[in-house]
């Protein structure tokens, strides 16, 4: 399923570039953004299945967030945002992962 989603993402961003809706320099960051969003959605799917371990879903979520932040920072950098603002996004990522980890730990103790 992930391969199919990846092919659709590549086709959509390639079409946007061919139709001159985006610049070539924005294509790879856009692909990273889309893959990050897919990985976060995939983590939600994994977490909802009873046969998949919680750590597997959490790992997928963490990687999805990382890829999303990298793609988003790169996209905004191409749009004129100073590269120093990437630090803000990395700190935001670390904060979100810390909150999710704390919630995950709290929820597993209650069960």
HUWOGI-V79076 format. One record per backbone hydrogen bond with DSSP energy under -1.0 kcal/mol. CO is the residue of the C=O (numbers start at 0). NH is the residue of the N-H. Records with the same first field share a line. If there is no record, write none. Layout:
CO=NH / NH
This chain:
0=4
1=5
2=6
3=7
4=8
5=9
6=10
7=11
8=12
9=13
10=14
11=15
12=16
13=17
14=18
15=20 / 21
16=19
22=25
23=26
25=29
26=30
27=31
28=32
29=33
30=34
31=35
32=36
33=37
34=38
35=39
36=40
37=41
38=42
39=43
40=44
41=45
42=46
43=47
52=56
53=57
54=58
55=59
56=60
57=61
58=62
59=63
60=64
61=65
62=66
63=67
64=68
65=69
66=70
67=71
68=72
69=73
70=74
71=75
72=76
73=77
74=78
75=80
76=79
81=84
82=85
83=86
84=88
85=89
86=90
87=91
88=92
89=93
90=94
91=95
92=96
93=97
94=98
95=99
96=100
97=101
98=102
99=103
100=104
101=105
102=106
103=107
104=108
105=109
